[in-house]
Amino acid sequence: METFIAYLIESALILGILTLFYKSFLHNETLFKFNRFYLLMSVVLATVVPFLSFSLGTTSAGVEADNFSNLLGTVNVYANNVRELIVPVVAKSNMFKLLYVLGAVALLCRLLWGFIRLGGLSKKASWTKENGVRVANLPGRFNPFSFFQIIFVNQTLYSSSDLEKIMIHEKAHVRLKHSVDVILFELLLIVQWFNPFVWFTKFLLKELHEFQADKTVLKSGMHVGEYKLLLLNQVTGARLFPVNNLNQSITKKRFKMMTNKTLKNILLIKSIMAVAMLVCITAFFACTNSDEGPEFDMTNSGQSDVEQVDILDDTTFKIVEVMPQYPGGDLGLREYIASNVRYPEDAQKQGKEGRAYVLFVVGNDGKVKDAKIARSAGFASIDEEAVRVVSAMPDWKPGMQGGKYVNVEFTVPINFVLRK
């Protein structure tokens, strides 16, 4: 549960940073195609990056493996990190779990209900086809809308001239596949309904969809003033459908974007800045500052109960027939260290970082003993904290050699990083 909550928080943080950048630097620009790419990439990165881990160091993992006994995967520890301060508290909250599930189920039901309503509307419509696009002529007062290859409109509410503009606008939504974006965000909302930046980004993307469709109408030769009048009538006139307030909320912004112009050089610079921002966010959240050692597979299925075998003497092995196993495996070991290590305050104040390699022995009784520094992080309190946490580790399932339990030596690197 802690891993899932940490993922949600990191994903929300990534999307928040990228959305604020968009609002500050790209929102008022007419880079509609690029802006759509940026917003969709923001969602992709927020979804994928928390799973990624890249190494930027120059040390060879193979050399490290030769120098240390059974080198385990590196565990990164961050000063005042979200996992340490928030995740354990949230993970233990039954109220959070209940609210999260209720919110996710509610939004899933809302999405399914939307599909059911569309199906119901489809049965009431009379159908025609224009240039590969199906048109559903519906009774009632509502703003025209499209869904994938279908345009829903009450043709009796509009003059032939206004209807032509509306059809150009809605066909632009169809051609640009805006419905795919909408469904993507609806699915994202089910998982991250608590994240205000998902709702805000969804609004920005829908707004951008309207800008793109408006541009298509104007490029077809429609007069700006005439088209603005049509949009204004949709907002203030009898044609307004009370439930659908999207056009009402962004019409003023749409008017501005129809005539907004920016120098090409400025647009190019902002585009480069946006791409750089996407790359930097990926690097910042997914990269570590040094190599990860090769992960040692601690799982095995052939281990017997302690009572069924004899105990060998105190000889310590590096490789045995059945390797020791930490409760929960490698992931459990990482979770234990990440949750229990406390970044020393004096190291934080002095800006100290470093990687401590801790050598320890899993005894023939499963207890961890003889923990010591195999390679220092370069700061005494960091080394001491790493040894403290490893020494307090829960009992392992001991390793076996020749049918008897034995002592086995391991090394775990703990990487202390001030900022992530």
Secondary structure per residue as TSV (DSSP state, phi and psi in degrees):
chain	resnum	aa	ss	phi	psi
A	1	M	-	360.0	-39.2
A	2	E	H	-61.9	-39.5
A	3	T	H	-62.8	-41.8
A	4	F	H	-66.0	-42.6
A	5	I	H	-66.0	-41.7
A	6	A	H	-60.5	-39.4
A	7	Y	H	-61.9	-46.6
A	8	L	H	-59.5	-42.8
A	9	I	H	-67.8	-44.7
A	10	E	H	-66.0	-39.6
A	11	S	H	-62.1	-43.4
A	12	A	H	-64.2	-38.8
A	13	L	H	-65.1	-43.5
A	14	I	H	-61.6	-48.1
A	15	L	H	-64.4	-36.7
A	16	G	H	-62.1	-45.9
A	17	I	H	-63.1	-46.1
A	18	L	H	-67.8	-35.8
A	19	T	H	-69.2	-40.9
A	20	L	H	-63.7	-37.1
A	21	F	H	-62.7	-44.8
A	22	Y	H	-59.8	-46.8
A	23	K	H	-61.8	-35.1
A	24	S	H	-80.3	-35.8
A	25	F	H	-117.5	-24.6
A	26	L	T	-117.6	-18.4
A	27	H	T	-58.0	-38.2
A	28	N	T	-93.4	7.0
A	29	E	S	-98.2	155.2
A	30	T	S	-91.0	26.6
A	31	L	-	-84.4	61.3
A	32	F	H	-60.3	-46.5
A	33	K	H	-64.5	-45.1
A	34	F	H	-67.0	-41.1
A	35	N	H	-61.5	-37.8
A	36	R	H	-64.7	-44.0
A	37	F	H	-57.9	-44.0
A	38	Y	H	-62.8	-46.6
A	39	L	H	-64.7	-41.1
A	40	L	H	-68.3	-38.4
A	41	M	H	-65.4	-33.3
A	42	S	H	-60.8	-42.1
A	43	V	H	-66.7	-43.8
A	44	V	H	-60.7	-46.8
A	45	L	H	-65.0	-41.1
A	46	A	H	-63.1	-28.9
A	47	T	H	-82.0	-37.9
A	48	V	H	-97.1	-40.8
A	49	V	G	-56.1	-39.6
A	50	P	G	-58.4	-20.0
A	51	F	G	-85.1	-15.3
A	52	L	-	-90.8	153.0
A	53	S	-	-151.5	109.8
A	54	F	E	-109.4	152.7
A	55	S	E	-110.6	133.3
A	56	L	-	-109.9	-2.7
A	57	G	-	-75.3	175.2
A	58	T	-	-113.3	-4.3
A	59	T	S	-75.2	136.9
A	60	S	-	-78.4	128.0
A	61	A	H	-63.3	-33.8
A	62	G	H	-64.9	-40.1
A	63	V	H	-63.7	-41.6
A	64	E	H	-61.7	-41.1
A	65	A	H	-62.1	-34.5
A	66	D	H	-70.9	-30.7
A	67	N	H	-84.5	-20.1
A	68	F	S	-125.9	151.6
A	69	S	T	-78.5	125.1
A	70	N	T	43.2	62.8
A	71	L	B	-67.4	118.2
A	72	L	-	-84.7	167.6
A	73	G	-	-64.5	143.4
A	74	T	-	-65.3	138.7
A	75	V	E	-109.2	121.1
A	76	N	E	-90.2	135.0
A	77	V	E	-123.7	130.0
A	78	Y	E	-113.9	143.0
A	79	A	T	-68.0	129.2
A	80	N	T	50.5	40.0
A	81	N	-	-78.4	160.4
A	82	V	H	-60.3	-41.5
A	83	R	H	-59.5	-44.9
A	84	E	H	-68.3	-38.8
A	85	L	H	-90.8	-34.0
A	86	I	T	-115.2	-47.2
A	87	V	H	-55.8	-49.8
A	88	P	H	-59.0	-37.1
A	89	V	H	-66.3	-46.6
A	90	V	H	-65.9	-41.1
A	91	A	H	-62.3	-29.1
A	92	K	T	-87.7	-4.7
A	93	S	-	-87.2	111.2
A	94	N	H	-66.7	-30.4
A	95	M	H	-63.3	-42.6
A	96	F	H	-62.0	-44.3
A	97	K	H	-60.3	-42.6
A	98	L	H	-65.4	-47.0
A	99	L	H	-63.7	-40.0
A	100	Y	H	-63.2	-46.5
A	101	V	H	-63.9	-43.7
A	102	L	H	-61.2	-43.1
A	103	G	H	-63.5	-44.5
A	104	A	H	-64.4	-42.5
A	105	V	H	-65.8	-40.5
A	106	A	H	-61.2	-43.0
A	107	L	H	-72.6	-32.7
A	108	L	H	-64.6	-43.3
A	109	C	H	-64.1	-37.7
A	110	R	H	-62.1	-41.7
A	111	L	H	-65.5	-44.8
A	112	L	H	-64.0	-39.1
A	113	W	H	-63.7	-36.0
A	114	G	H	-61.4	-42.4
A	115	F	H	-64.9	-39.6
A	116	I	H	-64.1	-42.4
A	117	R	H	-63.4	-41.4
A	118	L	H	-60.7	-39.7
A	119	G	H	-62.8	-40.4
A	120	G	H	-65.1	-41.9
A	121	L	H	-63.8	-37.5
A	122	S	H	-60.3	-34.1
A	123	K	H	-71.2	-23.6
A	124	K	H	-89.1	-8.5
A	125	A	-	-90.8	154.5
A	126	S	E	-100.8	137.1
A	127	W	E	-110.2	140.2
A	128	T	E	-136.3	173.5
A	129	K	E	-136.2	132.1
A	130	E	E	-131.4	114.4
A	131	N	T	50.9	45.5
A	132	G	T	83.4	-1.5
A	133	V	E	-107.9	129.9
A	134	R	E	-84.6	135.6
A	135	V	E	-115.9	121.8
A	136	A	E	-101.5	109.2
A	137	N	E	-87.2	109.8
A	138	L	-	-110.4	145.8
A	139	P	-	-77.4	163.4
A	140	G	S	101.8	170.9
A	141	R	S	-104.8	116.6
A	142	F	-	-161.8	156.8
A	143	N	-	-75.4	137.2
A	144	P	-	-57.4	146.4
A	145	F	E	-149.8	164.7
A	146	S	E	-125.9	154.6
A	147	F	E	-144.0	107.9
A	148	F	T	52.7	-115.0
A	149	Q	T	-96.1	17.0
A	150	I	E	-121.4	135.7
A	151	I	E	-112.8	125.3
A	152	F	E	-102.2	124.5
A	153	V	E	-157.2	146.5
A	154	N	-	-96.7	98.9
A	155	Q	G	-66.8	-20.5
A	156	T	G	-73.5	-14.6
A	157	L	G	-83.6	-9.8
A	158	Y	S	-127.6	149.3
A	159	S	-	-70.9	163.8
A	160	S	H	-60.8	-35.8
A	161	S	H	-67.4	-47.0
A	162	D	H	-65.9	-39.3
A	163	L	H	-63.1	-35.5
A	164	E	H	-62.0	-44.4
A	165	K	H	-63.6	-43.0
A	166	I	H	-62.4	-42.3
A	167	M	H	-66.7	-38.6
A	168	I	H	-61.7	-43.1
A	169	H	H	-62.1	-50.4
A	170	E	H	-70.0	-33.8
A	171	K	H	-65.4	-29.8
A	172	A	H	-65.0	-41.7
A	173	H	H	-58.6	-42.8
A	174	V	H	-65.5	-48.5
A	175	R	H	-62.9	-37.2
A	176	L	T	-85.5	0.8
A	177	K	T	57.1	43.5
A	178	H	H	-65.2	-25.1
A	179	S	H	-63.8	-28.9
A	180	V	H	-62.9	-43.1
A	181	D	H	-61.3	-43.2
A	182	V	H	-61.4	-47.2
A	183	I	H	-63.9	-39.6
A	184	L	H	-57.0	-45.1
A	185	F	H	-72.8	-32.5
A	186	E	H	-63.5	-39.1
A	187	L	H	-68.4	-39.7
A	188	L	H	-63.7	-37.8
A	189	L	H	-64.0	-33.1
A	190	I	H	-60.8	-38.5
A	191	V	H	-82.8	-37.4
A	192	Q	-	-123.0	47.3
A	193	W	T	-63.3	-24.2
A	194	F	T	-79.8	-11.3
A	195	N	-	-89.0	110.4
A	196	P	H	-62.1	-25.5
A	197	F	H	-71.6	-26.4
A	198	V	H	-66.7	-44.1
A	199	W	H	-64.0	-41.8
A	200	F	H	-67.2	-42.3
A	201	T	H	-65.7	-36.9
A	202	K	H	-60.8	-43.7
A	203	F	H	-62.3	-45.2
A	204	L	H	-61.1	-38.5
A	205	L	H	-70.4	-41.4
A	206	K	H	-62.7	-40.1
A	207	E	H	-59.0	-44.7
A	208	L	H	-63.7	-37.4
A	209	H	H	-56.6	-42.7
A	210	E	H	-66.9	-38.8
A	211	F	H	-60.4	-43.9
A	212	Q	H	-64.0	-42.8
A	213	A	H	-67.6	-39.6
A	214	D	H	-59.7	-42.3
A	215	K	H	-61.0	-38.7
A	216	T	H	-63.6	-41.1
A	217	V	H	-62.9	-46.1
A	218	L	H	-67.0	-35.5
A	219	K	H	-68.4	-20.2
A	220	S	T	-76.4	-6.3
A	221	G	T	109.8	2.2
A	222	M	-	-69.0	142.6
A	223	H	-	-75.2	136.9
A	224	V	H	-58.1	-46.9
A	225	G	H	-62.8	-41.1
A	226	E	H	-65.2	-40.6
A	227	Y	H	-69.3	-38.9
A	228	K	H	-60.8	-38.3
A	229	L	H	-63.5	-39.6
A	230	L	H	-62.3	-45.2
A	231	L	H	-63.8	-38.9
A	232	L	H	-65.1	-38.2
A	233	N	H	-64.9	-35.7
A	234	Q	H	-64.7	-30.3
A	235	V	H	-85.0	-45.7
A	236	T	H	-105.2	-15.7
A	237	G	S	-90.9	-171.5
A	238	A	T	-68.7	-12.8
A	239	R	T	-78.6	-10.0
A	240	L	-	-67.0	129.7
A	241	F	-	-98.2	117.6
A	242	P	T	-54.6	-33.0
A	243	V	T	-73.5	-32.0
A	244	N	-	-96.1	102.1
A	245	N	-	-112.0	14.7
A	246	L	H	-62.3	-50.3
A	247	N	H	-61.3	-37.7
A	248	Q	H	-63.5	-38.4
A	249	S	H	-77.7	-22.6
A	250	I	H	-122.8	6.9
A	251	T	H	-60.9	-42.9
A	252	K	H	-59.6	-41.3
A	253	K	H	-65.7	-38.6
A	254	R	H	-63.6	-40.6
A	255	F	H	-58.3	-43.3
A	256	K	H	-65.3	-42.8
A	257	M	H	-69.3	-22.5
A	258	M	H	-65.2	-28.5
A	259	T	H	-117.0	4.4
A	260	N	-	-75.6	134.4
A	261	K	-	-136.3	142.8
A	262	T	-	-134.7	145.9
A	263	L	-	-59.1	140.4
A	264	K	H	-60.1	-36.6
A	265	N	H	-62.5	-39.4
A	266	I	H	-67.7	-41.4
A	267	L	H	-61.7	-40.1
A	268	L	H	-63.9	-44.1
A	269	I	H	-62.3	-43.4
A	270	K	H	-67.2	-34.7
A	271	S	H	-64.4	-43.7
A	272	I	H	-63.3	-41.9
A	273	M	H	-60.9	-40.0
A	274	A	H	-66.5	-43.4
A	275	V	H	-63.6	-41.6
A	276	A	H	-61.7	-37.0
A	277	M	H	-64.9	-42.1
A	278	L	H	-61.7	-42.8
A	279	V	H	-67.1	-43.3
A	280	C	H	-65.0	-41.1
A	281	I	H	-63.0	-42.3
A	282	T	H	-61.0	-46.6
A	283	A	H	-65.4	-41.3
A	284	F	H	-64.7	-41.5
A	285	F	H	-91.5	-22.2
A	286	A	H	-105.2	-17.2
A	287	C	E	-100.5	144.5
A	288	T	E	-104.0	163.2
A	289	N	S	-88.9	4.6
A	290	S	S	-161.7	172.1
A	291	D	-	-67.3	146.8
A	292	E	-	-89.9	132.8
A	293	G	-	-69.3	160.5
A	294	P	-	-64.4	136.8
A	295	E	-	-77.6	129.2
A	296	F	-	-89.0	128.3
A	297	D	-	-76.2	111.2
A	298	M	-	-96.7	3.4
A	299	T	-	-90.1	141.6
A	300	N	-	-157.8	159.3
A	301	S	S	-116.6	1.5
A	302	G	-	-102.0	18.1
A	303	Q	-	-83.2	140.3
A	304	S	-	-96.9	169.1
A	305	D	-	-71.7	150.8
A	306	V	G	-58.6	-39.7
A	307	E	G	-66.4	-15.5
A	308	Q	G	-93.0	-3.3
A	309	V	S	-134.5	163.4
A	310	D	-	-83.4	165.3
A	311	I	E	-102.3	128.4
A	312	L	E	-80.4	174.8
A	313	D	E	-71.8	-167.1
A	314	D	E	-85.7	15.9
A	315	T	E	-61.4	135.3
A	316	T	E	-102.8	131.4
A	317	F	E	-108.7	159.9
A	318	K	S	-102.4	-42.3
A	319	I	S	-128.4	130.2
A	320	V	-	-132.0	171.7
A	321	E	S	-62.6	-44.0
A	322	V	B	-121.6	110.1
A	323	M	-	-74.1	150.9
A	324	P	-	-58.2	154.3
A	325	Q	B	-131.4	127.0
A	326	Y	-	-78.7	141.6
A	327	P	T	-57.5	120.2
A	328	G	T	92.8	-1.2
A	329	G	H	71.2	-161.3
A	330	D	H	-60.9	-41.0
A	331	L	H	-62.8	-40.6
A	332	G	H	-63.6	-38.4
A	333	L	H	-64.2	-44.4
A	334	R	H	-61.5	-43.5
A	335	E	H	-61.9	-41.7
A	336	Y	H	-61.4	-50.9
A	337	I	H	-64.4	-46.8
A	338	A	H	-62.3	-32.5
A	339	S	H	-82.6	-22.9
A	340	N	H	-106.8	-20.6
A	341	V	-	-71.6	135.9
A	342	R	-	-117.1	120.0
A	343	Y	-	-62.4	120.2
A	344	P	-	-56.4	135.0
A	345	E	H	-63.2	-39.0
A	346	D	H	-66.7	-33.2
A	347	A	H	-67.8	-38.5
A	348	Q	H	-65.0	-45.4
A	349	K	H	-62.7	-34.8
A	350	Q	T	-93.3	4.0
A	351	G	T	68.9	33.3
A	352	K	-	-92.7	134.2
A	353	E	-	-127.8	167.5
A	354	G	E	164.1	166.8
A	355	R	E	-116.3	120.6
A	356	A	E	-102.0	126.9
A	357	Y	E	-97.7	115.6
A	358	V	E	-105.8	120.6
A	359	L	E	-92.7	133.6
A	360	F	E	-148.9	165.7
A	361	V	E	-120.7	130.4
A	362	V	E	-90.8	110.1
A	363	G	-	-68.7	169.9
A	364	N	T	-70.5	-5.9
A	365	D	T	-103.2	4.2
A	366	G	S	88.7	-7.2
A	367	K	-	-83.4	146.0
A	368	V	E	-84.7	132.2
A	369	K	E	-145.3	169.0
A	370	D	E	55.8	36.6
A	371	A	E	-70.4	132.6
A	372	K	E	-156.4	164.5
A	373	I	E	-79.0	122.0
A	374	A	E	-90.2	-32.1
A	375	R	E	-147.4	126.2
A	376	S	-	-74.3	150.8
A	377	A	-	-81.2	-7.5
A	378	G	S	93.8	5.2
A	379	F	S	-146.7	127.3
A	380	A	H	-58.9	-46.6
A	381	S	H	-68.0	-28.7
A	382	I	H	-67.7	-45.2
A	383	D	H	-60.5	-43.5
A	384	E	H	-63.6	-40.7
A	385	E	H	-66.3	-40.4
A	386	A	H	-62.5	-44.0
A	387	V	H	-66.2	-39.8
A	388	R	H	-58.8	-47.7
A	389	V	H	-67.5	-41.4
A	390	V	H	-66.1	-40.3
A	391	S	H	-63.5	-31.0
A	392	A	T	-89.9	9.0
A	393	M	-	-60.7	143.0
A	394	P	-	-61.7	162.5
A	395	D	-	-63.8	143.1
A	396	W	-	-95.8	170.1
A	397	K	B	-83.2	118.7
A	398	P	-	-66.0	158.0
A	399	G	E	-79.4	163.8
A	400	M	E	-131.6	142.1
A	401	Q	E	-139.6	124.2
A	402	G	T	62.0	30.9
A	403	G	T	79.9	8.7
A	404	K	E	-127.4	149.7
A	405	Y	E	-73.5	139.6
A	406	V	E	-137.4	167.9
A	407	N	E	-84.4	135.8
A	408	V	E	-131.8	137.9
A	409	E	E	-97.5	139.4
A	410	F	E	-133.6	163.8
A	411	T	E	-134.1	130.7
A	412	V	E	-122.1	125.9
A	413	P	E	-86.0	130.1
A	414	I	E	-117.3	116.7
A	415	N	E	-100.5	116.6
A	416	F	E	-96.5	119.4
A	417	V	E	-126.6	132.4
A	418	L	S	-69.3	-41.8
A	419	R	-	-133.2	147.7
A	420	K	-	-119.2	360.0
